Amino acid sequence: MVTSYKMSDCIFPLQISYGASSEQLSDKTEYPNFMRTIPNDENQIEAIILLIQKFRWNWITVIGSSSDYGEIGKRKMISGATAVGICVASYGTIPQHELESKQEIINIIHTITANKVNVIVVFADVHHAEHFFQEVVAMNITGKVWILSEAMSVKRTLSQIPNIKRIGTILGIAIMQGHMPGYDKFVLRDIIALNSGVSQSIKYSEKQRERRDCPDNNFLATCNQCIPCTTDGVKSLLQYSEWRIEFNVYSAVYAAAHSLHQLLQCDSGNCKKESAYPWQVRKLLNANFNFNNILRNYCQ
């Protein structure tokens, strides 16, 4: 085992993931060169349990998707909840295939209503969750509390389901936002460049042409798309942007670059011309790197 571990340092590259949250990847005997800038699923399960305890909810249903993410999350959620005295009235799995999914979702919802459960934890990816909540809306389920896992909680796909607001209160776990100096300007530059090309290629009707000179912060709907009329309009949108996964990517790249910078002694302005190995970069990440306490806490 020791030999295998050491060989992996030499053979396999260092991996810094921005989105892989599986707890299994924390096993250093299996994945010695794996790091991440996102918390593992154990953290969000703990957060969900603390949320349930905070509001003194004690009668819940746990639902997972038929994937490793959903099944492991559902199992861990059930065991964690029961360990602290929260009663799990029922649990269910959203099938992989849509044809099977509809009837199973209906059965899950009937069980929820039969058991008079008002708090439901959903540990699923966006694809499964979308089908699930479409059926919830179609069955006119209202007045429930839905707690969503990180993989879907802030995705627009769910918020755009017609009449989704009727189902009750929706809470969710989300990864931390972060500030990236200069990133808004970077995005703004590309959006303005893209829309400049689009606006030139579109042929406007007379009625649309009359609306082109719209005031700041308004958008012209053309061909079912929204085209920013001004730079200020785009800026106003960026003010409400939540950089979550983007910040994880930024942190991962920054971490690797910072460690290489140290390893090759680039502080003087000239980097050493020598090879850098994954184990050397990992050693620096583990020992020295502190990116606003993020990597110190999560790269494990």
Secondary structure, 3 states (H helix, E strand, C coil): CHHHHHHHHHHCCCEEECCCCCHHHHCCCCCCCEEECCCCHHHHHHHHHHHHHHCCCCEEEEEEECCHHHHHHHHHHHHHHHHCCCEEEEEEEECCCHHHHHHHHHHHHHHHHHCCCCEEEEECCHHHHHHHHHHHHHCCCCCEEEEECCCCCCCHHHHCCCCHHHHEEEEECCCCCCCCCCHHHHHHHHHHHHHHHHHHHCCCCHHHHHCCCCCCCCEEEECCEEEECCHHHHHHHHCCCCCCHHHHHHHHHHHHHHHHHHHCCHHHCCCCCCCCCHHHHHHHHHHCCCCCCHHHHHCC
